Amino acid sequence: MTDAGPDLLPIGGTALASDPRVLAAARAIGARTGVDYTNDAVVTALLAERRRAAHKAQHRPLAWVSGLLIAAAVVWGMVFLQIPSLDRRAALAAGPLLVVAIAMYVHVHKGWKRELMHPALAGYRELLGVAMAHGLPLAHVPPWLEGRPSYDTTTTNAAGSRKGATPIPSYPKVDTAAYPKADTAAPSAPTPHSPVPIPPKPPAVDEYERVADAGGWHDEAGCLLIIAGAVGAGWAWSETEPIGYGALALIPLAIIVWLAGRNQGSKKARLRAEATEYVKAIAAAQAAGAQVPELSPQLKKLLHGTYVP
């Protein structure tokens, strides 16, 4: 799965329409930006388009050139400073090169952030902040939307976790007890008498959430055991110390560790497939009008493409 995922939005249009004040905010922001944020198809297309634009701006050729120039400037300076036979004054030539490289990087960064600050995207983040303030849960927040790296899966709902370049704005919590729910009998919404059920979470998904962060050390441990066994046997041969050949017992242990890792990997792959189908079911329920809950951190990582087979 990738960050585009199964088109699971942070929040669906039906959920936005469930609170009259959030719906009013969606309409007001939409009138300002020209986007119907209650239309899930429109929002899906908007996020896909703006994500591609932001990725293109961040990974343009100038970004690679700036990185290469920074590396070249650092290596140049280190070589002329560390080798006594070379003229250290030549290291000063790396200064202008480094300045140019940093200027290129800043230019690329500004272009990337400019794409993230697109009015339609900024309006959507504003609306998500309003929804959170009114107690509407966000199923997930794509890291790119907040200008965070893909491996940063910190929950946006936690205070102080917004580390991105374009975070979702935070607003004071609103007391929702005194306000009635809006009529959700819109064309794309279910009627109050036929709510769309949220798919139950299968036991396999619970198991995946439990083991998703576990493991990943078997290959490294097996290699270390092989190396330790070879070093011990080599020492025994060179020093004529037979006791050192006992280290060869580490080689079968390494094989056992590798087999355990393989079995664990096979189990996680099966559970990952189950979790992927569950997330797809959640996305389908959202598209049908269900107000889906916030995903667990493990499912967010799966959705954003952080966990790979």
C-alpha positions as CSV (number, residue, x, y, z in Angstrom):
1,M,0.0,0.0,0.0
2,T,1.1,3.5,-0.6
3,D,0.1,6.8,0.9
4,A,-2.7,7.1,-1.7
5,G,-4.0,3.9,0.0
6,P,-7.5,2.7,-0.5
7,D,-8.8,6.3,-0.7
8,L,-9.5,6.5,3.0
9,L,-10.0,10.2,3.8
10,P,-9.2,11.8,7.1
11,I,-12.9,12.3,7.5
12,G,-15.9,11.8,5.2
13,G,-18.4,14.3,4.0
14,T,-21.2,12.6,6.0
15,A,-19.3,13.0,9.2
16,L,-18.7,16.7,8.4
17,A,-22.4,17.2,7.8
18,S,-23.3,15.5,11.2
19,D,-22.5,18.7,13.1
20,P,-24.3,21.9,11.9
21,R,-21.4,24.1,12.8
22,V,-18.8,22.0,11.1
23,L,-21.0,21.8,8.0
24,A,-21.3,25.6,8.1
25,A,-17.5,25.9,8.3
26,A,-17.1,23.4,5.4
27,R,-19.4,25.5,3.3
28,A,-17.7,28.8,4.3
29,I,-14.2,27.5,3.6
30,G,-15.4,25.9,0.4
31,A,-16.9,29.1,-0.8
32,R,-13.5,30.8,-0.2
33,T,-11.4,28.2,-1.9
34,G,-13.8,26.9,-4.5
35,V,-13.9,23.3,-3.2
36,D,-16.8,21.3,-2.0
37,Y,-15.2,19.6,1.0
38,T,-18.4,17.6,1.7
39,N,-18.0,15.8,-1.6
40,D,-15.7,12.8,-1.0
41,A,-14.8,12.3,-4.6
42,V,-13.8,15.9,-5.0
43,V,-11.6,15.8,-1.9
44,T,-10.0,12.5,-2.9
45,A,-9.1,14.0,-6.3
46,L,-7.8,17.2,-4.6
47,L,-5.5,15.3,-2.2
48,A,-4.2,13.1,-5.0
49,E,-3.4,16.1,-7.2
50,R,-1.8,18.2,-4.5
51,R,0.2,15.2,-3.2
52,R,1.7,14.7,-6.7
53,A,2.5,18.4,-7.0
54,A,4.2,18.5,-3.6
55,H,6.2,15.3,-4.3
56,K,7.3,16.8,-7.7
57,A,8.4,20.0,-6.1
58,Q,10.3,18.2,-3.3
59,H,12.1,15.8,-5.6
60,R,12.9,18.1,-8.6
61,P,16.4,17.8,-10.2
62,L,17.5,20.9,-8.4
63,A,17.1,19.1,-5.0
64,W,19.4,16.3,-6.1
65,V,22.0,18.8,-7.4
66,S,21.9,20.7,-4.2
67,G,22.5,17.5,-2.2
68,L,25.4,16.5,-4.4
69,L,27.0,20.0,-4.1
70,I,26.7,19.9,-0.3
71,A,28.4,16.5,-0.2
72,A,31.1,17.7,-2.6
73,A,31.8,20.8,-0.6
74,V,32.1,18.9,2.6
75,V,34.4,16.3,1.1
76,W,36.5,18.9,-0.6
77,G,37.0,20.8,2.7
78,M,37.8,17.7,4.7
79,V,40.3,16.4,2.2
80,F,42.3,19.6,2.1
81,L,42.2,20.1,5.9
82,Q,43.1,16.5,6.8
83,I,46.0,15.8,4.3
84,P,49.1,17.8,5.4
85,S,50.7,17.7,2.0
86,L,47.9,19.7,0.5
87,D,47.5,23.5,0.7
88,R,44.8,24.1,3.4
89,R,43.9,27.4,1.8
90,A,42.3,25.4,-1.1
91,A,39.7,24.2,1.4
92,L,38.3,27.8,1.4
93,A,37.0,27.1,-2.1
94,A,34.4,24.8,-0.6
95,G,32.8,27.8,1.0
96,P,31.2,29.4,-2.0
97,L,30.2,26.0,-3.3
98,L,28.4,25.3,0.0
99,V,26.7,28.6,-0.1
100,V,25.3,28.0,-3.6
101,A,24.2,24.5,-2.6
102,I,22.4,25.7,0.5
103,A,20.7,28.4,-1.6
104,M,19.5,25.8,-4.0
105,Y,18.1,23.7,-1.1
106,V,16.3,26.6,0.4
107,H,14.8,27.4,-3.0
108,V,13.5,23.8,-3.4
109,H,12.2,23.8,0.2
110,K,10.2,27.0,-0.4
111,G,8.8,25.6,-3.6
112,W,7.7,22.4,-1.8
113,K,6.1,24.4,1.0
114,R,4.4,26.6,-1.5
115,E,2.7,23.6,-3.0
116,L,1.6,22.5,0.5
117,M,0.2,26.0,1.2
118,H,-2.1,25.8,-1.9
119,P,-5.3,27.6,-0.8
120,A,-7.5,24.5,-1.4
121,L,-5.1,22.4,0.7
122,A,-4.8,25.0,3.4
123,G,-8.6,25.2,3.6
124,Y,-8.9,21.5,4.0
125,R,-6.4,21.5,6.9
126,E,-8.4,24.4,8.4
127,L,-11.6,22.3,8.2
128,L,-9.9,19.3,9.7
129,G,-8.9,21.5,12.7
130,V,-12.5,22.6,13.0
131,A,-13.7,19.1,12.9
132,M,-11.3,18.0,15.6
133,A,-12.3,20.9,17.8
134,H,-15.9,19.7,17.5
135,G,-15.0,16.2,18.6
136,L,-15.2,14.5,15.2
137,P,-12.5,11.9,14.9
138,L,-10.0,11.8,12.0
139,A,-9.4,8.3,10.7
140,H,-5.8,9.2,9.8
141,V,-3.8,12.2,8.6
142,P,-1.4,11.6,5.7
143,P,2.0,12.7,6.8
144,W,2.6,14.6,3.5
145,L,-0.5,16.7,4.2
146,E,1.2,18.2,7.3
147,G,4.7,18.3,5.6
148,R,6.0,15.4,7.7
149,P,8.1,12.5,6.4
150,S,6.3,9.3,5.6
151,Y,7.8,7.5,8.6
152,D,6.4,10.0,11.0
153,T,3.2,8.5,12.1
154,T,2.6,10.4,15.3
155,T,-1.0,11.0,15.9
156,T,-2.2,14.5,15.0
157,N,-4.8,14.4,17.8
158,A,-2.1,14.3,20.5
159,A,-1.0,17.7,21.8
160,G,2.4,18.8,20.8
161,S,2.8,16.1,18.1
162,R,2.5,18.4,15.1
163,K,6.0,18.6,13.8
164,G,5.4,19.2,10.1
165,A,5.9,22.2,8.0
166,T,2.2,22.7,7.5
167,P,0.4,21.3,10.5
168,I,-3.4,21.1,11.0
169,P,-4.3,24.1,13.0
170,S,-5.4,23.6,16.6
171,Y,-8.6,25.2,17.9
172,P,-10.1,25.2,21.4
173,K,-12.4,22.3,22.0
174,V,-16.1,23.1,21.6
175,D,-18.9,21.8,23.8
176,T,-21.1,19.8,21.6
177,A,-23.6,18.7,24.1
178,A,-26.0,21.6,23.7
179,Y,-26.2,21.4,19.9
180,P,-28.4,19.0,17.9
181,K,-26.9,17.0,15.1
182,A,-27.5,18.2,11.6
183,D,-29.9,16.4,9.2
184,T,-27.6,14.0,7.3
185,A,-30.3,13.1,4.7
186,A,-28.1,14.7,2.0
187,P,-27.9,13.0,-1.5
188,S,-24.6,11.3,-0.6
189,A,-25.4,10.6,3.0
190,P,-27.4,7.8,4.7
191,T,-30.7,8.7,6.3
192,P,-30.9,8.8,10.1
193,H,-33.0,5.6,10.0
194,S,-30.4,3.6,8.0
195,P,-26.9,4.4,9.3
196,V,-24.0,2.7,7.6
197,P,-22.4,0.2,10.0
198,I,-18.7,0.2,10.6
199,P,-17.0,-3.1,9.8
200,P,-16.1,-5.0,12.9
201,K,-12.4,-5.5,13.5
202,P,-11.4,-9.2,12.9
203,P,-9.3,-11.0,15.5
204,A,-6.5,-11.2,12.9
205,V,-6.3,-7.4,12.7
206,D,-6.0,-7.2,16.5
207,E,-3.2,-9.7,16.3
208,Y,-1.5,-7.7,13.5
209,E,-1.6,-4.6,15.6
210,R,0.0,-6.6,18.4
211,V,2.9,-8.0,16.4
212,A,3.4,-5.4,13.7
213,D,6.2,-3.7,15.6
214,A,7.8,-6.9,16.8
215,G,10.7,-8.8,15.2
216,G,13.0,-7.5,12.5
217,W,16.2,-8.6,14.3
218,H,16.6,-12.2,13.2
219,D,18.7,-11.6,10.1
220,E,21.1,-9.4,12.0
221,A,21.3,-11.8,14.9
222,G,21.9,-14.8,12.6
223,C,24.7,-13.0,10.8
224,L,26.4,-12.1,14.1
225,L,26.2,-15.7,15.3
226,I,27.8,-16.9,12.0
227,I,30.6,-14.3,12.3
228,A,31.1,-15.2,16.0
229,G,31.3,-18.9,15.1
230,A,33.8,-18.3,12.3
231,V,36.0,-16.1,14.4
232,G,36.0,-18.6,17.3
233,A,36.9,-21.4,14.9
234,G,39.6,-19.3,13.3
235,W,41.1,-18.5,16.6
236,A,41.1,-22.2,17.6
237,W,42.9,-23.1,14.4
238,S,45.5,-20.4,14.6
239,E,46.2,-20.8,18.4
240,T,45.8,-24.6,18.4
241,E,43.1,-24.3,21.1
242,P,40.6,-27.0,20.5
243,I,38.1,-25.4,22.9
244,G,37.6,-22.6,20.4
245,Y,36.0,-25.0,18.0
246,G,33.0,-25.0,20.3
247,A,32.1,-21.7,18.7
248,L,31.0,-23.7,15.7
249,A,27.9,-24.6,17.7
250,L,26.7,-21.0,17.1
251,I,26.2,-21.8,13.4
252,P,23.2,-24.2,14.0
253,L,21.9,-21.6,16.4
254,A,22.1,-19.0,13.6
255,I,20.0,-21.3,11.4
256,I,17.4,-21.7,14.1
257,V,17.2,-17.9,14.5
258,W,16.8,-17.5,10.8
259,L,14.0,-20.1,10.6
260,A,12.2,-18.4,13.5
261,G,12.5,-15.1,11.7
262,R,11.1,-16.6,8.5
263,N,8.2,-18.1,10.3
264,Q,7.4,-14.8,12.0
265,G,7.7,-13.0,8.7
266,S,5.2,-15.4,7.0
267,K,2.8,-14.9,9.9
268,K,3.0,-11.2,9.7
269,A,2.5,-11.2,5.9
270,R,-0.7,-13.2,6.4
271,L,-1.9,-10.8,9.1
272,R,-0.9,-7.8,7.0
273,A,-3.1,-9.0,4.2
274,E,-6.0,-9.3,6.7
275,A,-5.3,-5.8,8.0
276,T,-5.1,-4.4,4.5
277,E,-8.6,-5.9,3.7
278,Y,-9.9,-4.4,6.9
279,V,-8.7,-0.9,6.0
280,K,-10.2,-1.3,2.5
281,A,-13.5,-2.2,4.2
282,I,-13.3,0.9,6.4
283,A,-12.7,3.0,3.4
284,A,-15.7,1.5,1.6
285,A,-17.8,2.2,4.7
286,Q,-16.7,5.8,4.8
287,A,-17.5,6.2,1.1
288,A,-21.0,4.8,1.9
289,G,-21.5,7.4,4.6
290,A,-20.1,5.8,7.8
291,Q,-18.3,8.0,10.3
292,V,-15.2,5.9,10.9
293,P,-13.0,6.0,14.0
294,E,-9.4,6.9,14.2
295,L,-7.1,4.1,13.0
296,S,-4.5,2.6,15.3
297,P,-0.9,3.6,14.8
298,Q,-0.1,0.2,13.3
299,L,-2.9,0.5,10.7
300,K,-1.9,4.1,10.0
301,K,1.6,2.9,9.2
302,L,0.2,0.2,6.9
303,L,-2.0,2.8,5.2
304,H,0.9,5.2,4.7
305,G,3.2,2.5,3.3
306,T,5.6,2.5,6.3
307,Y,5.2,-1.3,6.9
308,V,6.4,-3.3,3.9
309,P,6.6,-7.1,3.4
